[in-house]
Amino acid sequence: MLKGRSLVGKICRSGTILVAVSLAAPRAAVAQGAAPVEHEHKPKLTKPPALVKFVEAAYPDAEKAAGRAASVVLLVAISPTGTVDDVAVLTSAGPAFDDAAIAAVRQFLFTPAEIDNQPAAIKIQYRYDFVLKQEAPTTAVFEGIVKRRATSAPLAGVDVVLDDGQRATTDERGHFHFDAVSPGGHRVSLSRSDLKAMQTEETFEAGKKLDATYDVEEQPPEQTGSEDSDDLEIVVVAPKLTKQIVSTVVEADQAKRVAGTQGDVLKIVENMPGVSRATAGSGTVVVWGAAPEDTRVYVDGVRVPQLYHFGGLRSVVHTDVVRSVELIPGGYGVTYGRGLGGLISVEKRAPADDHMHGSVQLDFLDASASVNGPISDKWRIQGAVRRSHLDWLLDRVTSRDVGEFFPIPKYYDGEAAIRYRESDKEWVEVGGLISSDSLSRNIASLSPDDRKSETQELYFDRVYARYEKLPGNGSLISVVPWAGRDHSSIVQRFGGTPTSLDVWSMNYGLRASYRGQVSSFLNANVGLDLEGTSASANRNGSITSPPREGDAHIFGQPPSDAVNNDQWNAVIGSASPYAEGDFGLLSDRLHLVPGVRLEPIFMSVSRRFPKQGNAPDSGAYVGDISIEPRLSVRYALTNRVSFKAAYGKYHQPPAVADLSPTFGNPLLTPSAATHLLFGTTVQLAALLSAETTVFYSRSNDLAVRNPSPTPLLAQALVSEGQGRSYGVQVLLRRELAQGLFGWVAYTLSRSERQDAPGLSYRLFDYDQTHVLTALASYDLGKGFDVGARFRYATGYPRTPVLGSYFDSRRNIYVPDLGDKNTERIPAFWALDVRFAKHFKIAGTELETYLDIQNVTDRTNYEEIVYNVDYSRKGYIRGLPILPIAGAKWTF
């Protein structure tokens, strides 16, 4: 507690008597400092006054809030009885401090002063010191913000109630505050007429402040107060479950503390249940055994081609603009489509309202900076930039070719946005993002025919506008148009046989939706999801390179010397209306969410057949209309046990690179998938929960190589592939409390493919039987926090080599391959640790950190390789111990 006090000697408790010379006797008083009258008796102070009653001055509120201290020197007249007759200011500290000091000193009582052993009046100088005193705290401070989940707009008028009876109501900024909360666990409840009753458990520590952000969804008033609902969910800690049947959300402030992420929030996705471990350096995301390109990535509803930069060391969106990331591995609702696998949704932070914020970060990987905040009452800005320098740094610290097998990426990215908020219920934002990647790998050899190189590049940008309005009653109107360019390039060389593939595309989209209450038990969600791509592609080189999933191929194998080239244009588009309803039944314990999405996909290719002399080009057109029914069910058996299930149909258009009349097939049809899943969630304790999910996914009409040794013209690929994935995932989660959070995620799965009708199923290239991740982070106090992560994963399947023969025509050895994907790379495991220290500097914060990957320096294998004649097998090693030190200054 802050309070005023005075520094004292032995004379009094809360002041200092500076001068005690002004004496008053029953006869004539002697003025202070005057010379005594000659021959007159000089009074003698035989007993000084002593303070017996001290009254503490009220510390002026404005001065306390500003953190100012002061001293006021007073002239105090004390009567012969010890009361204070008068107070005058000798040295002022300002009107506020002066008035407070005078009011307190007037109430003082002293033992009477004695002059010549007789009680007498006296004047003393007294200094009253106002200092900020911190007493040992016995309670905690609790404050936070309540926001609308869809828009991050603050919610006013929400009642926040503690189980000890304390109550607060959010203001227009959505803010609430409690000054004194007793230590220990407390139940926190949130309610408003249009919100469901929500509650969570918080743990408070004496002398500490707990900041919380609660993101809620508006619901019908009739449903308020149902504590048995499955929707008792508040975004406070990471990860959490949302209304999606299987979904893991991680809040940015917790995710950046996880070991192995180097403070990058979006890298937390690789630690979530259902996600396979990506090969070091790849940066791919494999969810529930689906191909990486089958999992869609969205940033605030805008589709981007990838989540991570090449190499997987960084994400494509700066941490400071990320609020949360959500992984939905399957069974998601009608709002999204065009993907056979999972869904990754990145939600950006709203720019700050109070003042400008920013950061500067530097570590071994890259350098970055960000800024966000208000530029006027209604305008806000946000921006961030980042650029890598690891390649530059390695060139100066080692002469070894570190990138021979683990390629060192070069990348940069940036985001910018400006937001105009007319009110808390309506705002518009215009912004954009950009990302660029370049990665090269060269494997030297004394023989020019054995030299290998590969260069990959990917550039994309996006511009968007976002309009959102909250008409009331929990409804939301959202419109997001966007557009952007992509350019991907890959150039491979094996000796004198080069292969190149370039794809340029212009992409555009529109997402418009309305969510609102239809009746007391029904909420509706309707909208339009439009996406289109206009692309131009160019491919030259070997017909088998780059290899695709399912090819009988091993790492380093020479490509076919059969070469060709092609250039084609393609347009792919879809405008998908959708609708779903959320029925709350059985006192809101049962939720049925049926939905339907109409997915009309059209594709137009500039040439139906390969170029033949001067013959005019003949284009090709494919149209497909699919109805995608989806259904999810949630049932809360008790407050601690709930069951969930989902079913859904999904479709995905072919990749532009597969529509070549020479290397692919312009008439490929969209592929399809069916998701089935069932899950349970059990609240084991206030801070501990367990979630189990059983899943099954079946896909068909996948683009695969034509099994015929002599395929028909323009049919190098056919839509005849089948796939299936099934398994179980378990998540044991400890919520954030007392500085500790963490989880254990385990997935047991099997992913298989059938290359043609009638063939046996084989293991998918990305199948991993076991994936285990255990992580924890702990705040030690005084600015220190530590974290650790342990990962174990089964190795990816590979095709074995049975022997080889010498091809005298090409002067190389050719491997004799066994059955596809019947051996595996050895299993992977690694332990990562993170140490961080936070310093408070003049209202800013400096974080220094050391993130050490593979702290035990275990040798992990990432790929199987062979010598020239395939007589000996070896392995490409993964990353050794990799310490990454850095610092981030936030203001």
LUMTIKOL-291314 format. One record per residue (C-alpha): x, y, z; residue in one letter. Coordinates in steps of 0.1 Angstrom, whole numbers, plus 2048, in hexadecimal, padded with zeros to 3 digits. Layout:
% residues N
XYZa
...
//
This chain:
% residues 891
800800800m
80C8237F9l
80A83C815k
81985C822g
83285D83Fr
84E87284Ds
872869855l
87686E87Bv
89086F896g
88A8678BAk
8768868C0i
85687C8ADc
848860897r
842870876s
855890873g
8758A287Bt
8778BF893i
8908D4881l
8928F2898v
8848F68BBa
88D91A8C3v
86C92D8C1s
86192C8E6l
84293C8F6a
84294391Ba
825951930p
83597292Cr
84398390Da
84C96B8F1a
86F96C8E2v
86F96D8BDa
8829528ABq
8A695E8A4g
8A297F8B8a
8BD98A8D0a
8B39888F5p
8AB9A7908v
8C79B191Ee
8C39A8942h
8A3995939e
8A0970945h
8A6959928k
88C93D926p
89B91A926k
88B8FC915l
88C8E2930t
8758C891Ek
86F8C68F9p
84C8BB8ECp
8488978E2a
82F88B8C8l
8158738D9v
7FA8738BEk
804870899f
7EB87387Dv
7F586785Be
7EF88083Fa
7DA875822a
7F0870804y
7E28857E7p
7D486D7CEd
7E287F7AFa
8058807BFe
80385C7C9k
7F98527A6a
816865798a
82E8557B0g
83A8767BFr
84887B7E1a
84D89C7F4a
8568AD814s
8438CA824v
8548DF840v
83B8EE858l
83C906875l
8268F6890v
81990A8AFa
8148F38CDi
7FF8FE8EAs
8098F990Fp
7F18DB90Ft
8028CA8F1g
7E78D18D7t
7EF8E28B6v
7E49068B5d
7F0910892d
803902874v
815916859a
82890B83Bv
84D915839l
8578FF81Bt
83C8F6803s
8398D57EFa
81A8E17DCg
7F78E77E7p
7EC8C37E8a
8098B87FEf
8078D8813d
7E28D481Bd
7E68AF823a
8038B683Ba
7F18D384Di
7D18BF852a
7E48A2861a
7FB8B7878v
7DD8CB886r
7D28AA896q
7F38A28A6f
7F68A18CCl
8178A78DFf
8228A5903t
8258C990Ep
8468DB90Aa
8558E992Ae
86790992Di
87990E94Ed
8678EE959n
8458FD953q
82C8F3937p
82E90D91Ba
8259148F7a
83F90E8DCi
84490F8B7k
8578F48A5i
8618EE881q
8538CC875y
85B8BB854r
8408A4847y
84E88B82Ed
83887B814f
84885B808v
83A83C7F5l
83B81F80Dk
8367FB801q
8287E681Ce
82A7C081Ca
80C7B7807p
7F279E813t
7DB79F7F5t
7DE79D7CFa
7D27B57B4v
7BC7A7798f
7B47B9779e
7AD7B2754g
79A7B8735i
77B7A7727v
7797A6701k
7627996E6r
77377B6D7r
76B7816B3a
7787A56B1t
78C7AB6D1s
7767C86D8a
7727D06FDp
7527C770Fl
7447DF727a
72B7D7743g
7377B474Av
7347AA76Ed
75479977Cv
74D78879Dv
7657767B4l
75A7597CAd
76176F7E9d
7467877DFg
75B7A37CFq
74C7B17B0r
7577C8794a
7487D3773t
75C7D9753t
75E7FD746d
75D809722e
7807FB71Dr
7757D9729g
78B7DD748h
7857D276Bf
7997D478Bh
79B7C57AEf
7B27D67C7d
7B37BA7E2a
7AE7957DBv
7B877C7F6s
7D37647EBp
7CA7417DEg
7B27337C5g
7927467BCh
7767407A4r
77075C78Cv
74E76077Bs
74577775El
721780754s
70D798740r
6EA796734s
6F578A711d
71177471Cl
711750729k
71B74C74Da
74174674Cm
75973D767q
77D73376Bt
79672D787e
7B274678Fe
7CE7437A9t
7D97637BAf
7FA76A7CDe
7FF7857E7a
8117A37DAg
80C79A7B6k
7F47A679Bk
7E278E784l
7DA79C762d
7C078874Ea
7B078C72Ct
78E77B728y
782777704d
75D76E704v
7417686EBe
71F7796EEe
7037606F3q
6DD7626F7p
6D1770719p
6BC75171Fe
6DC73C721q
6EC75173Bt
6F574075Cg
6F971D74Fs
719711760e
7146EE752d
71A6FA72Fs
7376ED71Ad
73C712711d
74B71B733l
76A725721e
780744725i
7A074C713v
7B875272Fv
7D473872Cv
7E3722711a
7D770C702p
7B170B705k
7946FB6F3l
77C7106DFt
75A7086CFk
76C6F36B5q
7696CF6BEi
78E6C96BFv
7A26E96C1s
7C16F56D4t
7C671B6D9v
7E672A6E6v
7E774D6F3e
8057616E7a
81276C70Ad
816747714q
8217386F3a
83F74E6F0k
84D740711r
84E71C704v
87170D6FFa
87B7076DBg
8667246CDt
8807406D2q
8637566DCg
8507506BCd
82B74B6C5v
8217386A6l
83C71D6AAk
8267106C6i
8116FE6ABv
82C6E36A8e
8266DA6CCn
8016D56CAm
7F06B36CAp
7EA6A46A8g
8086B5698v
8246A068Bs
8486AB690r
8556BB670a
8776B1662t
8916CA66Da
8946E6654g
8726DF643s
85A6F6655g
83C6E064At
81D6DB660v
80F6B765Fv
7EE6B3672v
7DD692677w
7F168265Bg
7E569A640a
7FE6A8626a
80D6CA630p
7FB6DC613e
7D96CE61Fd
7DA6E363Ft
7CE70763Ar
7DD72564Bv
7CA745651y
7D4766661v
7B577866Dd
7A1766652g
7BB76D636v
7CA74E627r
7F074C625v
805730615p
819726633q
81C72B659l
84272965By
85F736648h
87671D636f
88A70964Fg
86E70B669g
88272367Fl
86974067Fr
844745676s
83975E65Bv
827775674v
83878A68Eh
83177F6B2t
8277A26BDd
8097A46A6v
7FD7816B0v
7E277E6CAr
7DD7586C8s
7E073A6B1v
7C771E6AEe
7CC6FC69Fl
7AD6E8694i
7BB6C7688p
7996BC679g
7746BC67Bg
7716E2679y
7516F5671g
743704650v
755725653t
774717642y
77B6FE627g
7916F5609r
7A86E061Eg
7A96BA625l
7BE6BE644g
7BE6D5662g
7BA6FA666l
7D1713677i
7C373567Fs
7D875168Bv
7C676E69De
7D779069Dk
7D87A76BBr
7C47C76B9a
7DA7E66BAp
7DE7F56DDa
7C68106E8d
7DB821704d
7FC82C6F4h
8168216DBm
8268006E2h
8437EF6D0g
8607D76D2s
8837D06C3v
8907AC6C3q
8B279E6BAl
8BF77A6BBd
8D47626A7f
8B875C68El
8AC77E685d
8A47A268Fa
8817B1692s
86D7CF69Da
8497D76A3s
8327F56ADv
80D7F96B4n
7F68126C4g
7E08306C0p
7E784E6A9i
7C78606B1s
7A68596C4d
7998416AAk
7B7836696w
7CF81B69Fr
7EE80D68Di
8017EC68Fq
8217E167Dg
83E7C967Fa
85C7BF66Bv
8767A266Dr
894797659r
8AB77965Es
8D177A661h
8DA75766Bl
8EB750649d
90077064Dw
909767670l
914743668l
92A74F64Cd
93E764665r
94074B682v
94872A66Ft
95771E64Fs
9426FE64Fr
9266FA636d
90B6F8652v
8F06FA638g
8FB6DB624e
8DF6C5633f
8CD6DE649f
8C76FB631p
8CA71E641i
8AC733636p
8AB75862Dk
88A769635y
87878963Dy
854792646d
8407B064Fg
81C7BA659e
80B7DC65Aa
7E87E7662a
7D480666Ai
7B280467Cr
79681D67Fy
77E81669Br
75E82A69Ae
75381A6BBs
7577FB6CFd
73C7EB6B8k
74A7F4696e
76D7F6687w
7807F2666v
7A47E9660e
7BA7EA641v
7DB7D7641g
7F37C0630g
80F7A7636l
82D79B623i
84577D625s
863771611s
878752613d
897745602s
8A972560Al
8C67145F8s
8D86F35FEr
8F76E65ECn
9066C45EFi
9296C45E0a
93A6A65CFs
95A6A05BDl
94669459Fs
9316AE58Ep
917694586d
91168F5ACd
90E6B35B6r
8EC6BC5C4k
8DC6DE5CBs
8BA6EB5D3e
8AC70E5D6t
88A7175E2q
8797385E3e
8567445EFl
8497675F0y
8267725F9f
813792602d
7F079A60Dr
7DB7B9610v
7B97B9621y
79D7CD630a
7897C364Er
7677D1659y
7557C5678e
7367D1688k
7237C66A8l
6FE7CE6A3p
6F57C16C5g
6E77A16D5n
7087906D0g
7077926AAs
725799694l
7297A5670i
74B79F661s
7587A763Ev
77C7A0633v
7877A460Fp
7AC79C607w
7C47975EAa
7E878E5E6g
80477F5D0r
81875F5D4d
8377545C3h
8477325CAs
8667245B9s
87B7055BCi
89A6FD5A8v
8AB6DB5ACq
8CB6CF59Cr
8D96AC59Cf
8F96AE588g
8EE6BB566g
8C96B4569t
8B76D3576p
8936D6580t
8806F6586s
85C6FF590l
84F722593d
82B72C59Cv
81F75059Cw
7FC7565A9s
7E47725B2m
7CD7695CEn
7AE7795DBy
7937725F4g
77477F606l
766774627r
745782632a
73177464Fs
71577B667y
71176B689r
6F47716A0g
6D87656B5q
6B97566A5v
6A774A6C4s
6AE7436E8s
6BE7216E0f
6CC7286BDl
6E973C6B0n
6EF73E68Aa
70F743676n
70B74A651v
724758637g
736757617l
75A74B613d
7697535F1l
78C74C5E4e
79C74D5C2g
7BE7485B2t
7CB753590s
7ED74258Aa
80873E571s
821721573a
841716562n
8526F4566r
8726E7556n
8876C855Bg
8836A4567s
860696566i
866686589t
8756A359Bs
86C6B25B3p
85F6905C0p
83B68F5CEr
82D67C5EAe
82A6575E1g
8466565C8d
85E6395CBa
87B64F5D5h
8976535EEi
8AA6715F8f
8C667A5E0g
8BA6635C5q
8C16715A1p
8A267C58Fp
89666E56Fs
8A967B551d
88867E53Ea
8826A353Cv
8676BA530n
85A6DE535n
8386EF537d
82871053Dq
804714547w
7EB72B557n
7CF72156Fa
7B2731581v
7A372159Fi
78672F5B3g
76A7285CBs
74E73D5DAa
7407295F8s
72173360Bp
71C72262Dy
70472164Aa
70471066Ce
6EF71168Bg
6F970C6AFd
6DC6FC6C2f
6E06FE6E8g
6CA6E36F8l
6C56D171Al
6CB6F172Ds
6E86F9716d
6FB6D971Fr
6F66CB6FCl
7016DE6DDh
6F96D26BAl
70A6E569Ev
6FE6DA67Cp
70B6ED65Eg
70E6EB638v
7276FA620r
7226FC5FBl
7446F95EAe
7437005C4p
7676FD5B7i
770707593f
791703582m
79C711560s
7BE707550v
7CC718531s
7D56F751Fr
7C46D6520r
7E26C450Ff
8076CA50Cp
8136E34F2k
8156D34D0q
8266E74B5g
8117044A9n
7F06F54B2a
7DA70E4C5p
7D67094EAd
7B66F94F6s
7AD70151Ag
79C6EB534a
7816F254Ey
7776DD56Cv
7596E6582g
74F6D45A2d
7336DC5BBi
7336CB5DCs
71C6CD5FAi
7306CA61Ae
71B6C0639p
72B6C465Br
71F6BD67El
72D6C06A0s
71F6B66C2v
72A6C06E4r
71B6B2704y
7246BC728a
71D69D73Dl
7286B075Ct
73B6D0764n
75B6BB761r
7546A2745v
7496AA721s
747697701f
74C6A46DDk
7486966BAa
74A6A3697a
745699673y
74D6AD654g
7526AB62Ek
76E6C061Ey
77B6C65FBh
79C6D55EEq
7A46E15CAp
7C46D35B9p
7E56E65BCa
7ED6FD59Ev
80E6E9599a
7FA6C9593d
7E56D8577l
8016D755Ds
7F66C453Dp
81A6B753Bt
8236AF55Ff
8016AC56Eg
7DC6AC563n
7C66CA55Bp
7A76B6563l
7AF6AC586l
7916AE59Ct
78F6BC5C0p
7996A35DBs
78269B5F8a
78469161Ca
76E686638t
77668D65Dh
76867A67Al
77267F69El
76767A6C2f
77668A6E1g
77368D707t
77F6A871Et
7836A2743v
78B6BE75Cq
7A16AA774l
7A76C778Ca
7A26ED78Ca
7C26F2777l
7C56CF767l
7B26C1749s
7B56A3732a
7A76A170Fe
7A66826F9t
79C6826D4t
7986646BDv
79966E698f
79465F676y
799670654s
794661632r
79D673611s
79766A5EDn
79D6785CAd
7C16815D3l
7D968B5B7a
7F266F5B2v
80A664597r
7F965057Cn
80262B583p
80362355Es
827622550p
819633530t
7FE64B53Cp
7E765D524l
7EF680518l
7EA69A533a
7E467F54Eq
80567D560a
7F068157Fl
7CE673587v
7B56795A3s
7B56555AFe
7C86565D0g
7B864D5F1q
7C3654615g
7BA64D638r
7C665965As
7BB64E67Cy
7C764F6A0g
7C365E6C2v
7D167D6D3q
7D36866F7v
7D96A8707l
7E06AB72Cl
7E16D1734r
7EA6E5752r
7DC708752e
7F172775Al
7F172D780a
80D738797q
82373E779g
82271A76Dl
81170B74Ef
8176EE737g
8096CF725w
8106AC719v
8046A46F6a
8056816E8y
7F96756C6t
7F76516BAl
7ED650695s
7F163F674r
7EE64F652s
7EC63B632e
7E864060Cr
7DB62A5F0q
7EC6355CFd
7D36255B8a
7B26115BBp
7BA5EC5C3g
7DC5F35D3l
7E35ED5F7s
7E560B60Fy
809616618r
81662E632l
81465262Af
835665626d
82C67A644y
82065E65Bd
82C65F67Fq
81F645697t
8286566B7h
82C67B6BFv
8326866E3l
8376AA6EFt
83A6B4713a
8416D871Cl
8406F073Aa
848713742s
84C722765y
84F746771d
86974678Cl
86176A797g
877789796k
876788770g
88476576Bf
872749759d
87D72774Cv
86E70E735g
8756EB727a
8686D670Br
86C6B1703f
8626A26E2r
86267F6D5y
8566746B2a
85765569Ct
86C65A67Dg
85B65F65By
858640645p
86F63B627r
87462360Bt
890609610p
8AC6025F7v
8B05DD5EFl
8CD5E15D8g
8D85F45B9s
8E35F0595y
8FA60557Ff
8EA619563d
90661B549s
8F2633533r
8F164D54Er
910641560n
8FF640582i
8F362559By
8CD62159Dv
8BE6145BDp
8A75F65BEd
88C6015D6l
8765EB5ECg
8525F15F6d
8496155FCk
84D62361Fn
855602630t
87260F645e
87662E65Cr
88E648665i
89964268Ap
8846526A4a
88A6766AFf
88C6846D2w
89A6A56E0a
8996BA6FFl
8976E06FCd
89A6FA718v
89571F71Ar
8A1739734f
89575D734a
89977C74Ak
88379B749h
88F7BD753f
8787DB75Ak
8897FA74Ei
87881C751a
85680F747g
8647F772Ct
86E7D372De
88D7C2721l
88C79C71De
8AC788719t
8A9763710y
8BC744708l
8AA7296F5d
8BE7096F2i
8B16EE6DAq
8BC6CA6DEn
8CE6D26FEv
8DB6AF702t
8EB6B16DFd
8DA6916D5r
8E16846B1t
8C068369Fn
8BC67667Cy
8A768A663e
8AC676643e
8BA655635i
8D665861Bv
8EB640607y
90D63F5F7n
9126415D1v
90B61C5CBd
8F16195E6y
9055FE5F9s
907612619r
8EC62462Ck
8F1643641g
8DD660651y
8DB68564Fi
8DE692672r
8C76AC67Fg
8D06CB693l
8E96C76AFp
8E66DC6CFi
8DB6FE6C3l
8DC71B6DCp
8CA73A6D1i
8CF7596E7a
8BD77A6E2g
8AD7986F1a
88C7AA6EDk
8857CE6F8w
8607D66FCt
8537F9701f
//
